[in-house]
Amino acid sequence: MAIKYQFNKVAMQELRKQLRIRESALPTLKSKESALRLILKKEKDNLANLNENLKKKFEEIESFIRLWGEFPEIFNLKDIILSVQKIAGVKSPVLKEVDFNVIEFSIFHNPAWTSFGVDYLKELTKMIVQIEVAKKKLEILDYARKKTTQKVNLYEKVQIPEYASAIRKIKRYLEDVDNLEKSAQKITKQKQAGA
């Protein structure tokens, strides 16, 4: 998108103002982009660790997986409480709390391992919720990083050079007009002096 301008001093001042705005915003955008890159790398590592821990948990219960068929329906996820955290100016979710609903059960009428099973389910559910929140956070931060990179590239490779070029063109045009006016005045003076 080429910028539109007129060949006068007012337009040149406006273009200089826009150029200064972009040149002053560029370092901030670059630092935001690099911060988002670092945070993304850290969050990806965190997600990989969470997935690895979940995989280990599932491997632990694999030996007694048949017992889960006897597990009574006394456990469900009640609520997931999230908070918002700003990271480099980007709002991202943070897991605050996971609430469970456990229906009271008789220790005598259920298998002995039921209380252990409830604790295990709580732990597994919390891990799965942490993974989903981490994925969403990663998605939000990656989108923000892409947008910031686009803006940096737009400023750095398109707009700043275009504004600088437009200012140069206006400046040359105004210099040419000024030179023509001076030449015209000299010619007029010479004709008046000759007459």
C-alpha positions, 0 to 999 in steps of 0.5 A, spaced: 500 500 500 503 506 497 502 512 501 498 518 498 501 525 499 501 532 496 508 536 494 508 541 500 511 543 506 505 541 510 504 534 507 512 533 509 511 535 516 505 530 517 510 524 513 516 526 518 511 526 524 509 519 522 516 517 520 518 519 527 512 515 530 514 508 527 521 509 528 520 510 535 515 504 536 520 499 532 525 498 538 519 497 542 516 492 537 522 488 536 523 487 544 516 485 545 517 480 539 524 477 542 520 477 549 514 473 546 519 468 542 523 467 549 516 466 553 514 461 547 520 457 547 519 456 555 512 455 554 513 449 549 518 446 554 513 446 559 507 443 555 512 438 553 514 436 561 506 436 562 505 431 557 511 427 559 508 427 566 501 425 564 504 419 559 508 417 566 502 417 570 498 413 565 503 408 564 503 407 572 496 405 572 496 401 566 497 395 570 491 395 574 487 398 568 481 393 569 480 395 576 477 402 573 471 398 570 469 397 577 470 404 579 463 407 581 461 414 578 462 418 584 467 423 581 466 429 576 469 435 574 466 441 577 469 447 575 475 450 572 478 457 575 482 461 570 485 468 571 488 472 566 496 474 566 499 479 561 505 477 558 509 482 554 502 486 553 498 479 551 493 477 556 493 469 557 490 464 561 493 461 567 490 455 571 488 458 578 484 452 581 480 446 579 474 444 583 472 437 583 465 434 585 466 427 589 459 424 591 460 421 598 461 413 598 461 408 603 468 405 604 465 398 606 460 397 600 466 399 595 472 396 593 478 398 598 482 402 593 476 407 591 479 413 595 486 412 592 482 412 585 479 418 587 486 421 589 488 419 582 483 421 578 483 428 581 491 428 579 490 426 572 484 431 571 488 436 574 494 434 569 489 434 563 486 441 565 493 444 565 495 441 559 489 444 555 490 451 559 498 451 556 496 449 549 491 455 549 496 459 552 501 457 547 496 458 541 495 465 544 502 467 545 504 464 538 498 468 535 501 475 538 508 473 536 506 472 529 502 479 529 508 483 532 513 480 527 508 482 521 508 489 524 515 489 525 516 487 518 511 492 516 514 498 519 522 496 518 521 493 511 515 497 508 513 503 511 519 507 514 522 506 507 516 509 504 515 515 508 523 516 508 522 516 500 516 520 500 519 525 504 526 525 500 521 526 493 517 532 497 524 535 499 527 535 492 520 537 489 520 543 493 528 545 492 526 544 484 520 549 485 525 554 489 530 554 484 525 555 478 523 561 482 530 564 483 531 563 476 525 566 474 527 572 478 534 572 476 531 572 468 526 577 470 531 582 473 536 581 467 530 583 463 528 589 467 535 591 467 536 590 460 530 594 458 
